[in-house]
Every structure is written in structure tokens, then in C-alpha cells.
Amino acid sequence: MKISVITPVYNGEMMIKDCMESVANQTYQNREHVIVDGLSSDNTVAVVNNSKYGTVKLVSEKDAGIYDALNKGISLATGDIVCFLSADDMYAHTGVLQSIENAFQLHPGVHMVYGDIVYVDRNDLSKVVRYWKSSAFRPGLFKKGWMAPNTALFIRKDIFKEYGFFNLNLKMASDYELQFRFFEKYKLESVYVHDLLVRMRSGGVSNSSLKNIYKSLAECYNALRQQNVTLPFVYIINTLIYRFRQTKIPGEIKQLNLKQVKTEQRTVN
């Protein structure tokens, strides 16, 4: 089973090395790293080309934003499973891809596997500022504000051909809309692994300011309306509550090591 890690990037020369290193250090070897650069104006392409962190598949061309880049990456991927790791994000430990492969092997009929992530301070990667602990999905959870962490979500590639790619009409919440389709609308089979998979630098586009948070939630609201969801406002309020609860960080993961996070490899639900 081959896993394709897709990384969208634009002007990420200062952070792309950490991302590439975390992929290259994975113990699971049947993988590829697809980097989709949006024609960066800095030295991102040079950093990728000169990197010693494994072999990558790089495309650098103008795109219509992050979700266009992700769609390109899906089309370029040759793996059975695809996942999305932003240029400023890193895998939490070297066994992430192996644990995901184990989950798919243990549950051969499953379409998606996902786990947990932490947000870390952009300038102090040992400082955890938010812990996104997920849970096993059941129909109706989106109404309670639930959503799987997109960077810790692994999806069978053939699912996109049947159920659609990222919606390019949404600029900040297409991941929410895609997950709603896959989990709630089409009720695709999923498995939650009790493991910390990704360290995500805080300050992403949708969370970088109150204005962007508002825009992101407004797009989520519109996406729900397009899916003919009753009372979409309830979903949005509960999404805010769900995010607020993620600021309660368990003591055992408040401090993380940059090179290696030693998390317990627990059983899959």
C-alpha cells in the first residue's frame, strides 16, 4: 500500500525543510512526497531541489489557491492513500505512516483513517497552544461541531473520483465541505486511531485573525446551506464551542521535542 503525502506551499522557504525532514524520516518506506508550489517568489523551489531529505515530486506553477494545489496533488499522486501536510507542519513521530498503513490493513473496507494533532507556537515548536483530540465518527457529529483534523486525515485516492475533489468556490473552508460530504452525506467508512499524528504551526490562513476566522465560519455556513442542511447556524455555533474545548491541553503533551515525539502507539478503534 503506497501513501502519497501532498504538501501545498507558497513562499515557504523558512519552514519547508522541517516538513520534508518529517516525511523523509518516516519508517514506512512505501511512500511519496508530492510538493505543489504556487510559483513562489522566494527560494522555496531551490530549498526543495537542494534538500537532502528524500526524493520528492515537485511541481511549481501558478494556482488558484491552496485547494487548487491540493487537487493538483491528488491528481499527481500515485499512491493508494493520499494525505495533506502543509509546508509549515510536521509529523509528530517517525511511525505515523506505519500506524496509518496498519489501520488500513486491519480494516480493509475502510475509506478514511484519521488521528489527532497539536498546534504549536510558530516560533517555539516545543510550546503546544491547542490540542485537537478527535474521536470515532458517528452520523450527526458535524451538527455538534465535530470535524477531523485535515492534516491528520488519510483517504483512499479512488474516493475522490467517485465523490468529488475540493470545492474551488470555497477559499477557506473547502476542507470542511469535503469532509461533510465524505463523512455525513455519503457516510463513508472511517477509523479513528488514538495517536498524535501531526504538529501544526499556529497562525494558518483560516485562524490567523478574527476576520479570517469569521470568513472561514461564514464559508462553512454557506457550504452547509448548499448541502440543504437544516439549521446550519447550530452547526457553526457548535463548531466554535468545539474549537474552544481544544485549548485544554493534557499535561503529558504540553512540551514536545522538535525531533521526536514519543507517543504511545495505541490500538485502533
BALOBA-1460 file (C-alpha; in Angstrom, 3 decimals):
// residues 269
<rec num="1" residu="m" x="0.000" y="0.000" z="0.000"/>
<rec num="2" residu="k" x="1.555" y="3.263" z="-1.134"/>
<rec num="3" residu="i" x="0.907" y="6.532" z="0.726"/>
<rec num="4" residu="s" x="1.171" y="9.884" z="-1.057"/>
<rec num="5" residu="v" x="1.895" y="12.884" z="1.173"/>
<rec num="6" residu="i" x="0.751" y="16.086" z="-0.567"/>
<rec num="7" residu="t" x="2.267" y="19.399" z="0.533"/>
<rec num="8" residu="p" x="0.946" y="22.701" z="-0.863"/>
<rec num="9" residu="v" x="3.371" y="25.584" z="-0.459"/>
<rec num="10" residu="y" x="3.792" y="29.230" z="-1.386"/>
<rec num="11" residu="n" x="6.814" y="31.199" z="-0.173"/>
<rec num="12" residu="g" x="7.673" y="28.603" z="2.444"/>
<rec num="13" residu="e" x="11.472" y="28.596" z="2.266"/>
<rec num="14" residu="m" x="11.860" y="29.051" z="6.025"/>
<rec num="15" residu="m" x="9.680" y="26.061" z="7.011"/>
<rec num="16" residu="i" x="9.588" y="23.526" z="4.174"/>
<rec num="17" residu="k" x="12.751" y="21.763" z="5.428"/>
<rec num="18" residu="d" x="11.101" y="20.672" z="8.689"/>
<rec num="19" residu="c" x="8.138" y="19.321" z="6.741"/>
<rec num="20" residu="m" x="10.325" y="17.397" z="4.288"/>
<rec num="21" residu="e" x="12.502" y="16.013" z="7.074"/>
<rec num="22" residu="s" x="9.488" y="14.689" z="8.970"/>
<rec num="23" residu="v" x="8.302" y="12.835" z="5.857"/>
<rec num="24" residu="a" x="11.777" y="11.530" z="4.966"/>
<rec num="25" residu="n" x="12.254" y="10.196" z="8.499"/>
<rec num="26" residu="q" x="9.144" y="8.027" z="8.399"/>
<rec num="27" residu="t" x="9.909" y="4.345" z="8.946"/>
<rec num="28" residu="y" x="7.270" y="3.343" z="6.396"/>
<rec num="29" residu="q" x="9.071" y="3.244" z="3.056"/>
<rec num="30" residu="n" x="6.273" y="2.747" z="0.508"/>
<rec num="31" residu="r" x="5.504" y="6.436" z="0.228"/>
<rec num="32" residu="e" x="5.986" y="9.502" z="-1.957"/>
<rec num="33" residu="h" x="6.112" y="13.209" z="-1.160"/>
<rec num="34" residu="v" x="4.325" y="15.422" z="-3.679"/>
<rec num="35" residu="i" x="5.095" y="19.132" z="-3.240"/>
<rec num="36" residu="v" x="2.858" y="21.559" z="-5.131"/>
<rec num="37" residu="d" x="4.408" y="25.026" z="-5.227"/>
<rec num="38" residu="g" x="2.277" y="28.003" z="-6.253"/>
<rec num="39" residu="l" x="5.130" y="29.680" z="-8.152"/>
<rec num="40" residu="s" x="6.807" y="31.054" z="-5.030"/>
<rec num="41" residu="s" x="8.695" y="34.349" z="-5.274"/>
<rec num="42" residu="d" x="11.211" y="33.317" z="-2.591"/>
<rec num="43" residu="n" x="13.704" y="30.431" z="-2.566"/>
<rec num="44" residu="t" x="11.210" y="27.655" z="-1.827"/>
<rec num="45" residu="v" x="11.885" y="25.745" z="-5.059"/>
<rec num="46" residu="a" x="15.653" y="25.977" z="-4.583"/>
<rec num="47" residu="v" x="15.342" y="24.731" z="-0.999"/>
<rec num="48" residu="v" x="13.274" y="21.739" z="-2.148"/>
<rec num="49" residu="n" x="15.611" y="20.927" z="-5.041"/>
<rec num="50" residu="n" x="18.715" y="21.186" z="-2.862"/>
<rec num="51" residu="s" x="17.252" y="19.294" z="0.070"/>
<rec num="52" residu="k" x="18.804" y="16.051" z="1.281"/>
<rec num="53" residu="y" x="15.545" y="14.934" z="2.878"/>
<rec num="54" residu="g" x="14.490" y="12.223" z="0.487"/>
<rec num="55" residu="t" x="13.201" y="12.267" z="-3.076"/>
<rec num="56" residu="v" x="10.184" y="14.434" z="-3.778"/>
<rec num="57" residu="k" x="7.896" y="15.019" z="-6.738"/>
<rec num="58" residu="l" x="7.828" y="18.791" z="-7.247"/>
<rec num="59" residu="v" x="5.567" y="20.874" z="-9.470"/>
<rec num="60" residu="s" x="5.844" y="24.666" z="-9.450"/>
<rec num="61" residu="e" x="3.225" y="26.657" z="-11.322"/>
<rec num="62" residu="k" x="0.586" y="29.292" z="-10.706"/>
<rec num="63" residu="d" x="-2.518" y="28.012" z="-8.990"/>
<rec num="64" residu="a" x="-5.847" y="29.313" z="-7.747"/>
<rec num="65" residu="g" x="-5.090" y="28.846" z="-4.066"/>
<rec num="66" residu="i" x="-4.440" y="26.084" z="-1.558"/>
<rec num="67" residu="y" x="-7.366" y="23.867" z="-2.551"/>
<rec num="68" residu="d" x="-6.417" y="24.050" z="-6.215"/>
<rec num="69" residu="a" x="-2.924" y="22.962" z="-5.165"/>
<rec num="70" residu="l" x="-4.366" y="20.068" z="-3.161"/>
<rec num="71" residu="n" x="-6.484" y="18.959" z="-6.119"/>
<rec num="72" residu="k" x="-3.386" y="19.049" z="-8.331"/>
<rec num="73" residu="g" x="-1.534" y="16.985" z="-5.771"/>
<rec num="74" residu="i" x="-4.277" y="14.365" z="-5.688"/>
<rec num="75" residu="s" x="-4.151" y="14.083" z="-9.485"/>
<rec num="76" residu="l" x="-0.337" y="13.758" z="-9.424"/>
<rec num="77" residu="a" x="-0.291" y="11.219" z="-6.595"/>
<rec num="78" residu="t" x="0.410" y="7.596" z="-7.475"/>
<rec num="79" residu="g" x="-0.375" y="6.196" z="-4.029"/>
<rec num="80" residu="d" x="-3.371" y="4.200" z="-2.869"/>
<rec num="81" residu="i" x="-3.771" y="6.598" z="0.064"/>
<rec num="82" residu="v" x="-3.412" y="10.385" z="-0.005"/>
<rec num="83" residu="c" x="-2.934" y="12.835" z="2.851"/>
<rec num="84" residu="f" x="-2.207" y="16.537" z="3.228"/>
<rec num="85" residu="l" x="0.717" y="18.012" z="5.159"/>
<rec num="86" residu="s" x="1.190" y="21.768" z="4.855"/>
<rec num="87" residu="a" x="4.674" y="23.205" z="4.382"/>
<rec num="88" residu="d" x="4.785" y="24.526" z="7.956"/>
<rec num="89" residu="d" x="3.553" y="21.271" z="9.520"/>
<rec num="90" residu="m" x="5.427" y="18.139" z="10.618"/>
<rec num="91" residu="y" x="4.622" y="14.575" z="11.539"/>
<rec num="92" residu="a" x="4.686" y="14.076" z="15.282"/>
<rec num="93" residu="h" x="6.829" y="10.935" z="15.218"/>
<rec num="94" residu="t" x="8.560" y="8.633" z="12.755"/>
<rec num="95" residu="g" x="5.911" y="5.914" z="12.926"/>
<rec num="96" residu="v" x="2.920" y="7.935" z="11.720"/>
<rec num="97" residu="l" x="2.646" y="6.463" z="8.217"/>
<rec num="98" residu="q" x="3.251" y="2.945" z="9.534"/>
<rec num="99" residu="s" x="0.400" y="3.306" z="12.036"/>
<rec num="100" residu="i" x="-1.885" y="4.521" z="9.254"/>
<rec num="101" residu="e" x="-0.943" y="1.602" z="6.995"/>
<rec num="102" residu="n" x="-1.613" y="-0.762" z="9.911"/>
<rec num="103" residu="a" x="-5.082" y="0.717" z="10.354"/>
<rec num="104" residu="f" x="-5.969" y="0.294" z="6.676"/>
<rec num="105" residu="q" x="-4.684" y="-3.286" z="6.734"/>
<rec num="106" residu="l" x="-6.647" y="-4.062" z="9.880"/>
<rec num="107" residu="h" x="-9.812" y="-2.568" z="8.360"/>
<rec num="108" residu="p" x="-9.584" y="-3.370" z="4.613"/>
<rec num="109" residu="g" x="-13.002" y="-1.921" z="3.787"/>
<rec num="110" residu="v" x="-12.415" y="1.466" z="5.366"/>
<rec num="111" residu="h" x="-12.209" y="4.633" z="3.237"/>
<rec num="112" residu="m" x="-10.552" y="7.046" z="5.680"/>
<rec num="113" residu="v" x="-8.259" y="6.928" z="8.710"/>
<rec num="114" residu="y" x="-7.519" y="9.901" z="10.967"/>
<rec num="115" residu="g" x="-5.987" y="10.833" z="14.316"/>
<rec num="116" residu="d" x="-5.066" y="13.823" z="16.494"/>
<rec num="117" residu="i" x="-2.939" y="16.930" z="16.002"/>
<rec num="118" residu="v" x="-1.465" y="19.688" z="18.131"/>
<rec num="119" residu="y" x="-0.975" y="23.340" z="17.222"/>
<rec num="120" residu="v" x="2.416" y="24.638" z="18.283"/>
<rec num="121" residu="d" x="3.795" y="28.154" z="18.586"/>
<rec num="122" residu="r" x="5.303" y="29.272" z="15.271"/>
<rec num="123" residu="n" x="8.485" y="30.462" z="16.965"/>
<rec num="124" residu="d" x="8.696" y="27.832" z="19.717"/>
<rec num="125" residu="l" x="7.853" y="24.407" z="18.369"/>
<rec num="126" residu="s" x="8.025" y="22.877" z="21.855"/>
<rec num="127" residu="k" x="5.093" y="25.011" z="23.044"/>
<rec num="128" residu="v" x="1.669" y="23.456" z="22.461"/>
<rec num="129" residu="v" x="-1.115" y="26.049" z="22.142"/>
<rec num="130" residu="r" x="-4.026" y="23.830" z="21.103"/>
<rec num="131" residu="y" x="-4.730" y="20.105" z="21.204"/>
<rec num="132" residu="w" x="-7.163" y="18.827" z="18.573"/>
<rec num="133" residu="k" x="-8.233" y="15.493" z="20.007"/>
<rec num="134" residu="s" x="-10.669" y="13.806" z="17.668"/>
<rec num="135" residu="s" x="-12.959" y="10.819" z="18.206"/>
<rec num="136" residu="a" x="-14.629" y="7.990" z="16.336"/>
<rec num="137" residu="f" x="-17.191" y="9.398" z="13.924"/>
<rec num="138" residu="r" x="-20.878" y="8.688" z="14.023"/>
<rec num="139" residu="p" x="-23.602" y="10.310" z="11.867"/>
<rec num="140" residu="g" x="-24.733" y="13.631" z="13.268"/>
<rec num="141" residu="l" x="-21.422" y="14.704" z="14.815"/>
<rec num="142" residu="f" x="-20.969" y="17.618" z="12.412"/>
<rec num="143" residu="k" x="-24.054" y="19.199" z="13.935"/>
<rec num="144" residu="k" x="-22.210" y="19.080" z="17.266"/>
<rec num="145" residu="g" x="-19.231" y="20.931" z="15.796"/>
<rec num="146" residu="w" x="-17.095" y="17.865" z="15.013"/>
<rec num="147" residu="m" x="-14.549" y="17.754" z="12.210"/>
<rec num="148" residu="a" x="-11.475" y="15.573" z="11.684"/>
<rec num="149" residu="p" x="-8.113" y="17.400" z="11.551"/>
<rec num="150" residu="n" x="-7.455" y="17.751" z="7.829"/>
<rec num="151" residu="t" x="-3.688" y="17.278" z="8.161"/>
<rec num="152" residu="a" x="-4.250" y="14.027" z="10.085"/>
<rec num="153" residu="l" x="-6.777" y="12.612" z="7.617"/>
<rec num="154" residu="f" x="-5.736" y="9.815" z="5.230"/>
<rec num="155" residu="i" x="-8.094" y="8.985" z="2.346"/>
<rec num="156" residu="r" x="-8.174" y="6.312" z="-0.326"/>
<rec num="157" residu="k" x="-7.387" y="8.094" z="-3.587"/>
<rec num="158" residu="d" x="-10.157" y="6.438" z="-5.607"/>
<rec num="159" residu="i" x="-12.736" y="8.058" z="-3.308"/>
<rec num="160" residu="f" x="-12.126" y="11.459" z="-4.889"/>
<rec num="161" residu="k" x="-13.059" y="10.255" z="-8.366"/>
<rec num="162" residu="e" x="-16.389" y="8.977" z="-7.105"/>
<rec num="163" residu="y" x="-17.348" y="11.624" z="-4.554"/>
<rec num="164" residu="g" x="-15.525" y="14.747" z="-5.739"/>
<rec num="165" residu="f" x="-12.445" y="16.840" z="-5.039"/>
<rec num="166" residu="f" x="-12.050" y="20.060" z="-3.027"/>
<rec num="167" residu="n" x="-14.594" y="22.719" z="-3.987"/>
<rec num="168" residu="l" x="-12.646" y="25.618" z="-5.522"/>
<rec num="169" residu="n" x="-15.539" y="28.034" z="-4.980"/>
<rec num="170" residu="l" x="-14.630" y="27.982" z="-1.282"/>
<rec num="171" residu="k" x="-11.361" y="29.737" z="-0.409"/>
<rec num="172" residu="m" x="-11.059" y="28.960" z="3.319"/>
<rec num="173" residu="a" x="-13.459" y="26.127" z="4.188"/>
<rec num="174" residu="s" x="-13.282" y="23.649" z="1.332"/>
<rec num="175" residu="d" x="-11.768" y="21.057" z="3.671"/>
<rec num="176" residu="y" x="-14.841" y="21.380" z="5.919"/>
<rec num="177" residu="e" x="-17.183" y="20.986" z="2.941"/>
<rec num="178" residu="l" x="-15.291" y="17.953" z="1.625"/>
<rec num="179" residu="q" x="-15.351" y="16.265" z="5.000"/>
<rec num="180" residu="f" x="-19.061" y="16.940" z="5.391"/>
<rec num="181" residu="r" x="-19.652" y="15.237" z="2.048"/>
<rec num="182" residu="f" x="-17.453" y="12.259" z="2.821"/>
<rec num="183" residu="f" x="-18.474" y="11.687" z="6.453"/>
<rec num="184" residu="e" x="-22.058" y="12.921" z="6.747"/>
<rec num="185" residu="k" x="-23.572" y="12.984" z="3.267"/>
<rec num="186" residu="y" x="-22.097" y="9.804" z="1.783"/>
<rec num="187" residu="k" x="-21.339" y="8.117" z="5.122"/>
<rec num="188" residu="l" x="-18.002" y="6.684" z="4.001"/>
<rec num="189" residu="e" x="-16.372" y="4.250" z="6.406"/>
<rec num="190" residu="s" x="-13.711" y="5.707" z="8.698"/>
<rec num="191" residu="v" x="-11.419" y="4.651" z="11.532"/>
<rec num="192" residu="y" x="-10.002" y="6.835" z="14.288"/>
<rec num="193" residu="v" x="-6.519" y="5.998" z="15.592"/>
<rec num="194" residu="h" x="-5.721" y="7.107" z="19.150"/>
<rec num="195" residu="d" x="-2.431" y="8.732" z="18.239"/>
<rec num="196" residu="l" x="-0.897" y="12.185" z="17.950"/>
<rec num="197" residu="l" x="-0.009" y="12.388" z="14.248"/>
<rec num="198" residu="v" x="0.841" y="15.981" z="13.302"/>
<rec num="199" residu="r" x="2.384" y="19.102" z="14.807"/>
<rec num="200" residu="m" x="0.827" y="22.100" z="13.089"/>
<rec num="201" residu="r" x="2.232" y="25.603" z="13.420"/>
<rec num="202" residu="s" x="-0.405" y="28.037" z="14.643"/>
<rec num="203" residu="g" x="-1.384" y="31.015" z="12.528"/>
<rec num="204" residu="g" x="-2.697" y="29.311" z="9.392"/>
<rec num="205" residu="v" x="-4.793" y="31.279" z="6.920"/>
<rec num="206" residu="s" x="-8.187" y="30.424" z="8.417"/>
<rec num="207" residu="n" x="-7.006" y="31.053" z="12.014"/>
<rec num="208" residu="s" x="-4.591" y="33.958" z="11.571"/>
<rec num="209" residu="s" x="-7.057" y="36.684" z="12.632"/>
<rec num="210" residu="l" x="-10.583" y="37.186" z="13.886"/>
<rec num="211" residu="k" x="-11.510" y="38.422" z="10.426"/>
<rec num="212" residu="n" x="-10.291" y="35.219" z="8.798"/>
<rec num="213" residu="i" x="-11.983" y="33.066" z="11.447"/>
<rec num="214" residu="y" x="-15.245" y="34.869" z="10.638"/>
<rec num="215" residu="k" x="-14.720" y="34.356" z="6.887"/>
<rec num="216" residu="s" x="-13.962" y="30.685" z="7.397"/>
<rec num="217" residu="l" x="-17.071" y="30.114" z="9.512"/>
<rec num="218" residu="a" x="-19.182" y="32.077" z="7.010"/>
<rec num="219" residu="e" x="-17.957" y="29.756" z="4.257"/>
<rec num="220" residu="c" x="-18.779" y="26.724" z="6.408"/>
<rec num="221" residu="y" x="-22.282" y="28.152" z="6.858"/>
<rec num="222" residu="n" x="-22.704" y="28.645" z="3.109"/>
<rec num="223" residu="a" x="-21.363" y="25.155" z="2.391"/>
<rec num="224" residu="l" x="-23.958" y="23.664" z="4.741"/>
<rec num="225" residu="r" x="-26.726" y="25.633" z="3.058"/>
<rec num="226" residu="q" x="-25.598" y="24.317" z="-0.322"/>
<rec num="227" residu="q" x="-25.937" y="20.802" z="1.098"/>
<rec num="228" residu="n" x="-29.521" y="21.671" z="2.171"/>
<rec num="229" residu="v" x="-28.674" y="21.296" z="5.854"/>
<rec num="230" residu="t" x="-31.414" y="22.338" z="8.268"/>
<rec num="231" residu="l" x="-30.391" y="24.986" z="10.830"/>
<rec num="232" residu="p" x="-26.764" y="25.442" z="9.670"/>
<rec num="233" residu="f" x="-26.341" y="28.158" z="12.296"/>
<rec num="234" residu="v" x="-26.433" y="25.463" z="15.004"/>
<rec num="235" residu="y" x="-23.516" y="23.684" z="13.322"/>
<rec num="236" residu="i" x="-21.443" y="26.877" z="13.323"/>
<rec num="237" residu="i" x="-22.103" y="27.724" z="16.975"/>
<rec num="238" residu="n" x="-21.148" y="24.207" z="17.999"/>
<rec num="239" residu="t" x="-18.022" y="24.406" z="15.819"/>
<rec num="240" residu="l" x="-16.874" y="27.427" z="17.846"/>
<rec num="241" residu="i" x="-17.543" y="25.559" z="21.103"/>
<rec num="242" residu="y" x="-15.666" y="22.511" z="19.791"/>
<rec num="243" residu="r" x="-12.643" y="24.654" z="18.935"/>
<rec num="244" residu="f" x="-12.700" y="26.348" z="22.328"/>
<rec num="245" residu="r" x="-12.539" y="22.986" z="24.097"/>
<rec num="246" residu="q" x="-9.375" y="22.154" z="22.156"/>
<rec num="247" residu="t" x="-7.453" y="24.788" z="24.140"/>
<rec num="248" residu="k" x="-7.498" y="22.449" z="27.162"/>
<rec num="249" residu="i" x="-4.148" y="20.693" z="26.722"/>
<rec num="250" residu="p" x="-3.332" y="17.426" z="28.529"/>
<rec num="251" residu="g" x="-0.281" y="17.776" z="30.748"/>
<rec num="252" residu="e" x="1.632" y="14.923" z="29.103"/>
<rec num="253" residu="i" x="1.861" y="16.724" z="25.749"/>
<rec num="254" residu="k" x="2.365" y="20.340" z="26.800"/>
<rec num="255" residu="q" x="6.062" y="20.043" z="25.960"/>
<rec num="256" residu="l" x="7.137" y="18.421" z="22.690"/>
<rec num="257" residu="n" x="10.590" y="17.680" z="21.348"/>
<rec num="258" residu="l" x="11.282" y="19.133" z="17.881"/>
<rec num="259" residu="k" x="12.951" y="15.997" z="16.543"/>
<rec num="260" residu="q" x="10.829" y="13.249" z="18.006"/>
<rec num="261" residu="v" x="7.589" y="12.961" z="19.917"/>
<rec num="262" residu="k" x="7.357" y="9.717" z="21.848"/>
<rec num="263" residu="t" x="3.650" y="8.966" z="21.876"/>
<rec num="264" residu="e" x="2.114" y="5.720" z="22.920"/>
<rec num="265" residu="q" x="1.094" y="3.607" z="19.937"/>
<rec num="266" residu="r" x="-2.398" y="2.646" z="20.980"/>
<rec num="267" residu="t" x="-4.877" y="0.266" z="19.407"/>
<rec num="268" residu="v" x="-7.204" y="1.273" z="16.604"/>
<rec num="269" residu="n" x="-10.944" y="1.541" z="17.246"/>
